[in-house]
Amino acid sequence: MLELQALGWDPAWEAAFEQHCAPGLVPGRVAVRHRGAYDVLTAEGEVRARITGRLRSESSPADLPVVGDWVGLDSARAIVGVLPRRTKLSRRAAHDAGSDDVREQVIAANLDVVFVVASLGEELNARLLERYVALTLESGARPVILLTKSDLEPDPGAVAAELAGIGGEIPVHTLSASTDFGLERVREHLAPSLTGALLGPSGVGKSTLVNTLVGQEDLLATGAVRADGQGRHTTTRRQLVLLPGGGLIIDNPGMREVHLWLAEEGLSDAFDDIAELAAACRFSDCSHETEPGCAVSSALADGRLEAARWERYRALQRELAELAERLERRERSRARRRRPDAGAS
């Protein structure tokens, strides 16, 4: 037997369930998504479930259940409904470059905190960290940066201090799962009923961290660390795991491609220093190039804003603009096909 409250259930979810799900259904939370099936945690324990044909036909791919979703199950253990999400971690689906058929890929749902994980055993990639932070902020969850394998870095505190400017006041913690250093800082963000997720490249120690938090070395498969200090990619699926003493965490496979999905607000929050400078420009439509009274240009000139950070911000801006343009072209194409005279000669 499981207490639904341990899975994050609360009066607000109860009210949403009564509003969106038919009588006779039971609530459950998606723990694992398989190809064509789901492992769902319910008050009676874990069950294997499938979605109904009706739900599949009436839902867009982004609205189908993902790990972290609350769903309604019928007596045949079929998923017939998905409750509205409080938070949603999404990216632009990989492998759609050059096509207007872009789509949203929902990674996980109903997260309270997202741990952006990087390894001190390898060179840190500020560009990638900023992308992860922007995704998290757009989702509605709280970001926390975790720097793993601190035992491989002579001065982990200095490295953490260098990242303090990413995303404003985002906490940055160093830790080592092999020595248990810093794990209490992670547990502090995962109070009972709260859900966290690990987000980062392959080999940075995400699965090892989950195993250490759970206290079970073989819960999730991990790979041995290579001679250069980098881990080996092993996670192939997302999985919701209950932690001893409360809280839940989702392990995520490493992402080879991290493309933003309509993340204008998340981008502004992740680069709040630049947003603050832009608001101080003399002209509201300043392009930050040659206009007089440009606060961004002034900050670049006197070193208050790093040129590399500004270029990373502009690159993400261009990516989002390109995505918006592709979506607009797709909608125009669909509108033409829907016109009664679309096929007339």
C-alpha positions, -999 to +999 in steps of 0.1 A: +000+000+000+011+035-008+000+068+007-009+091-021+004+121-001+039+105-003+036+108-041+027+145-039-011+142-037-028+171-019-063+188-017-057+207-049-050+175-068-081+159-052-102+188-064-087+186-099-093+149-100-130+153-092-134+180-119-115+163-147-120+125-141-152+105-142-166+088-110-152+053-105-117+062-116-087+059-093-057+083-093-022+073-100+012+089-108+033+079-138+066+065-126+080+050-159+069+054-195+076+024-217+069+020-254+032+015-253+028+011-216+033+029-183+042+020-147+018+039-125+020+043-087-014+041-070-027+036-034-027-001-041+008-002-053+025-001-088+004-012-118+012-016-155-012+005-176-020+015-211-038+045-224-072+041-241-076+046-278-099+075-272-074+093-251-047+088-277-069+100-305-081+131-286-047+142-274-017+158-290+016+140-284+026+167-259-006+160-239-001+123-235+011+110-201+047+115-191+067+107-160+053+128-131+018+131-145-012+124-124-037+102-143-071+086-139-073+048-142-104+027-148-111-008-134-092-024-164-060-004-154-064+018-185-054+055-184-084+075-195-074+110-184-045+132-175-048+159-149-038+195-159-001+199-152+012+224-126+046+225-142+059+211-174+096+206-184+096+208-223+121+211-251+119+212-288+120+176-300+154+166-313+161+158-350+136+183-365+163+207-378+154+221-412+117+212-410+087+233-402+071+203-385+086+212-352+070+198-321+072+200-283+086+171-263+075+171-227+103+156-206+085+154-172+056+170-154+046+184-120+081+191-108+089+214-078+126+216-083+150+207-112+186+199-104+208+210-133+238+186-130+273+191-142+305+173-133+337+188-118+355+159-134+354+176-168+354+211-182+321+229-174+300+241-204+284+275-194+264+275-227+248+242-218+241+251-182+224+283-193+201+263-216+192+239-189+184+268-165+163+285-191+143+253-197+138+249-160+127+285-154+102+283-182+088+251-168+077+268-135+100+247-113+129+260-092+164+254-106+193+243-085+228+237-100+246+207-087+283+202-094+291+165-088+324+147-083+338+174-061+365+150-050+380+153-084+384+191-082+411+207-060+390+238-053+353+231-059+342+262-041+360+285-065+343+268-095+309+271-078+316+308-073+323+313-110+288+300-118+271+322-093+260+346-120+241+320-141+203+326-137+205+352-109+200+338-074+200+301-083+217+279-056+249+262-066+260+232-046+291+210-049+288+174-039+304+139-041+282+108-041+312+086-035+320+104-002+285+116+007+298+152+007+271+178+001+242+153-001+223+170+028+221+201+007+203+181-020+179+165+005+170+200+018+153+207-015+133+175-014+110+178+015+082+151+018+057+152-011+080+174-032+093+162-066+127+169-081+143+159-114+179+156-125+188+173-158+222+172-174+245+155-199+254+119-199+280+107-175+278+134-148+266+111-121+228+115-121+220+079-115+247+074-090+233+104-071+198+088-071+212+055-059+230+073-030+200+093-020+179+061-019+206+041-002+205+013-028+236+010-050+220-010-078+186+007-080+196+025-113+223+012-136+255+032-136+287+031-155+323+030-142+342+063-143+367+064-172+404+073-167+397+109-176+372+113-148+341+112-170+312+088-165+296+065-189+261+069-203+238+043-188+203+058-182+179+050-211+145+060-195+130+084-171+120+070-137+102+085-107+117+072-075+105+076-039+132+087-014+135+074+022+120+100+045+099+116+019+103+134-014+106+120-050+132+124-077+132+117-115+163+105-132+166+116-168+188+103-197+215+126-208+204+149-236+225+151-267+205+181-280+190+208-258+167+231-279+144+256-261+107+254-266+089+288-266+110+298-236+110+336-238+101+341-201+126+314-190+153+331-211+147+365-195+148+349-161+180+329-168+197+361-181+181+385-156+212+407-155+208+413-193+171+419-190+178+445-163+203+463-184+180+463-214+152+479-194+176+508-186+182+516-223+171+550-235+149+535-262+124+508-254+130+492-288+168+494-285+187+468-306+218+471-284+240+479-314+245+516-323+218+534-304+228+562-280+220+556-243+222+518-247+229+503-212+239+469-227+266+485-249+278+505-220+281+474-198+299+455-225+324+484-229+333+487-192+333+449-186+302+447-163+287+423-189+309+396-204+310+395-242+307+357-241+276+357-220+260+384-242+267+363-273+252+332-257+221+352-249+218+365-285+223+329-298+194+317-277+173+347-288+179+338-324+170+302-318+137+312-303+130+336-331+137+309-357+114+285-338+086+311-337+090+317-375+089+280-383+057+275-361+041+305-379+049+290-413+035+257-403+002+273-391-001+293-423+004+261-443-022+243-422-046+272-426-043+270-464-050+233-464-081+239-443-096+264-468-125+250-488-109+262-521-074+249-511-074+223-539-093+243-565-076+250-598 
